[in-house]
C-alpha cells in the first residue's frame, strides 16, 4: 500500500476515535464543560496533561532544536520538565483546594478586583492565541506533506475535528480525547526512535543507543557526530554554546512559564481532591518523561542521518557531496513543502552543506570552489522526515504523521477551551452579565470556542512575523505575568490588588517590549543574535526570568504603600494554604 493511502487510513482512524470519544463524553453542564465535572482519575488526568503539554512544539520541533543546537538544546528539556515540579509543589494542590473554574477567577477573588481579573484574562488570551497559532500551523504542515493537500485544506480539517470535540465535549470531551491522543503520539514518537536506534547502534532503547557505539564500527555515536559536524565547520554537537547566565535564565523562564501556563494549570481543577492534584502532576511527569528522554536520541540520530546522507562520501570535501540529481525520494518530497531548500550557488550540481558563517572554514570552502552553503533545513522537519531518511516502512511514517497531528490538536483544544472559559466565565459571567443562567453561560462558552477556533485557523494560515519564535514569547509572558501573581496570591496575605495589577502589567510590558525589540521589527536578525546586545547577556528566550523578578519587586513595593487586603481575603489565603480538610474541596 502506498504511503498516501496508508496515511489517510491511519489518520482517519485516529480522527474517528477522537470524535467518537467526544460524543461519548459530551458536556451537559458548565462544570463538565470547564473542568470535566472535577472527577477525573489522577492517572487519566496525568496522561491528558501529558498530551495537553506535548504540543507540536514538543513532538515536531524540540528534537529538531536539539538536532541543531546539540548540548545547548538541553535547556528546553530541563526547563519544561522542571516546570511540572514547581506545579506539583507550589501551585496545583492549592489551586485545586480553591476549587473554582479558571485562573483569572482565582486572581480576581484573591486580589478582590475585577480589574485584576480582566488583566489576567488579557494575559491568558494573548498567551493562548500565540501558542495555538503554532499548533494550527503545525497541523497544516503535516497535512500538506503527508496527505498532499494544501495548507488551507489541512487547517480546515484540523479546525473541524477540534470544533467537534472541543465545542461539544468541553473539558470533559477534551480530557478523554487527550488520553487517546497521548497513546497515539507516544507510540508514534517512540517506535521510529527504536527502529533507528537498532539500525545505528543495535540497541532497542534509544536512550541507551545515544551513548552507544555505531554498528559500522566507526566509534561512539556522539563522538562520530562531533567529528562529522566539525568537519563541516559546525560547532561540536556536545559543546556548550551559551553563557551560564543565559542557560540559567532560559531554564528558569521555561520552568516558571510552564507553571504559569493557564491551559496546564486548569488541568489540575479537573481532579476530585488536592491529593489527586498532586498525584496527577507526578503522573504527568512520568508520561512526559517517556517522550522527553527519547528526544535527545531522536535529535542526535536525525542530525547524523541527515548529514551522512548529504555527505555520502568523505566529509567536508568535494568528493563527499551528494549530486542533486541523485537526491533520494524523501528529499524531493520535503522540497515540495518549502521546508527543505537547495540553491546551487556555484553551479556544480552537487549539494554543499556546511557552516559558511565559520571564518575558519571559509578558506577551505574557497579552495573547493564553494560559494556558500546550498542547503536550508527547517528544524521542524527533523522528526517528521527522520523515518523517511532512515528508510523505515511506510506504516511507521504514517504513524508519525498521526502522532504529530495528535500532538498539535491536543494542545490546540486545551488552549481553545481556556480561551473559551475565560470569555464566557470571566468576561461575561464574572464581569459583563453576572445574572446569566448556567445554560446561557454554556452557550456563550461554546460560541466563544467556535470563534476562537476560527481565529486560530486564520493565525495558523497567516501567522504574524514572529510566530516561528513564539514559544519563547509565550513562556516569557506567562513567567513574567501570571506565575508571580498566582504564587504571591497563594503564599502572601499582604499583597494587595494594586500591587498585583501593577506587577502583572510591568512584567507583561517589559517582556513583550524586550522580545518584540529583538524578535520583531526593531532590530536586524544578525544584531538580535549577538549576546553583547542583550540585557545582562540574557537572550529573548530567557528574558521572562527578568520580567518575573520585576513583577515580584514592583508588586511587593506597591503593596507596601497601599491598604492591606481585607480580612476575608486574608482568611481565603489561610484556607487555601492549610492542609486541613484538603480532600473536602468542592466546586462553587
Secondary structure by P-SEA (a helix, b strand, c coil): ccaaaaaaaaaaaaaaaaaaaaaacccccccccccccccccaaaaaaaaaaaaccccccccaaaaaaccccccaaaaaaaaaaaaaaacccaaaaaaaccccaaaaaaaaaccaaaaaaaaaaaaaaaaaaaaaaaaaaaaaaaccccccaaaaaaaaaaaaaaaaaacaaaaaaaaaaaaaaaaaaaacaaaaaaaaaccccccaaaaaacccccccccaaaaaaaaaaaacccccccccccaaaaaaaaaaaaaaaaacccccccccccccaaaaaaaaaaaaaaaaaaaaaaaaaaaaaaaaaaaaaacccccccccccccccccaaaaaaaaaccbbbbcccccccccccccccccaaaaaaaaccccccbbbbcccccccccccccccaaaaaaaaaaaaaaaaaaaaaaaaaaaaaaacccccccccccccaaaaaaaaaaaaaaaaaaaaaaaaccccccccaaaaaaaaaaaccaaaaaaacccccccaaaaaaaaaaaaaaaaaaaaacccccccccccccccccccccccccaaaaaaaaaaaaaaaaaaacccccaaaaaaaaaaaccccccccccc
